[in-house]
Amino acid sequence: MIDLHVSRMETTDAKLKYLQKLAANTRLASELRSHALTRIAGVYLERSQMEKALGAIALALELNSVNMSALRLNAEIRFSS
């Protein structure tokens, strides 16, 4: 559902704002917030903001240590640099 909604957004600023709102909503399940943070990391990577991307991934993994997308993205970043 999150991915579908984000895919319809035209700007990365709109995507980032929506995803940040989800990630900050403590009433949502930690798995959903973790997924939003993983998508935030993707937006930061598109903008070449590596430190922010790594921070978002770290938070995503704090919320859900078995988030495969975050684990994969983390490995890709670390092994590519």
C-alpha positions as CSV (number, residue, x, y, z in Angstrom):
1,M,0.0,0.0,0.0
2,I,2.8,2.4,0.9
3,D,4.7,1.6,-2.3
4,L,1.6,2.1,-4.4
5,H,0.9,5.5,-2.9
6,V,4.5,6.6,-3.2
7,S,4.8,5.4,-6.8
8,R,2.0,7.8,-7.8
9,M,3.8,10.8,-6.4
10,E,5.6,12.9,-8.9
11,T,8.4,14.6,-6.9
12,T,10.9,13.2,-4.5
13,D,10.1,16.0,-2.1
14,A,6.5,14.8,-1.9
15,K,7.6,11.2,-1.4
16,L,10.1,12.1,1.3
17,K,7.5,14.2,3.2
18,Y,4.9,11.4,3.1
19,L,7.4,8.7,4.1
20,Q,8.8,10.8,6.9
21,K,5.3,11.3,8.3
22,L,4.7,7.6,8.3
23,A,8.1,6.8,9.9
24,A,7.4,9.3,12.7
25,N,3.9,7.9,13.4
26,T,4.5,5.8,16.5
27,R,0.9,4.4,16.3
28,L,1.9,2.4,13.2
29,A,3.4,-1.0,13.5
30,S,7.2,-1.0,13.6
31,E,7.4,-3.0,10.4
32,L,5.5,-0.3,8.5
33,R,7.7,2.4,9.9
34,S,10.8,0.4,9.1
35,H,9.6,0.0,5.5
36,A,9.0,3.7,5.2
37,L,12.5,4.4,6.5
38,T,13.9,2.0,3.9
39,R,12.1,3.9,1.2
40,I,13.4,7.2,2.7
41,A,16.9,5.7,2.4
42,G,16.2,5.1,-1.3
43,V,15.2,8.7,-1.8
44,Y,18.3,9.9,-0.1
45,L,20.4,7.6,-2.3
46,E,18.8,9.1,-5.4
47,R,19.9,12.5,-4.1
48,S,23.4,11.2,-3.3
49,Q,22.9,11.9,0.4
50,M,24.8,8.8,1.6
51,E,25.0,9.7,5.3
52,K,21.3,10.4,5.5
53,A,20.6,7.1,3.7
54,L,22.7,5.1,6.1
55,G,21.0,6.8,9.1
56,A,17.6,5.9,7.7
57,I,18.7,2.3,7.2
58,A,20.0,2.2,10.7
59,L,16.7,3.4,12.1
60,A,14.8,0.9,9.9
61,L,16.8,-1.9,11.2
62,E,16.3,-0.8,14.8
63,L,12.6,-1.0,14.3
64,N,12.7,-4.3,12.4
65,S,16.0,-6.2,12.4
66,V,14.8,-8.7,9.8
67,N,13.7,-6.1,7.2
68,M,15.2,-7.8,4.2
69,S,15.0,-4.7,2.0
70,A,17.0,-2.6,4.6
71,L,19.5,-5.4,5.1
72,R,20.0,-5.7,1.3
73,L,20.3,-2.0,0.8
74,N,22.8,-1.7,3.7
75,A,25.0,-4.4,2.3
76,E,24.9,-2.9,-1.2
77,I,26.0,0.5,0.1
78,R,28.7,-0.9,2.3
79,F,30.2,-3.2,-0.3
80,S,30.0,-0.6,-3.1
81,S,32.0,2.0,-1.2
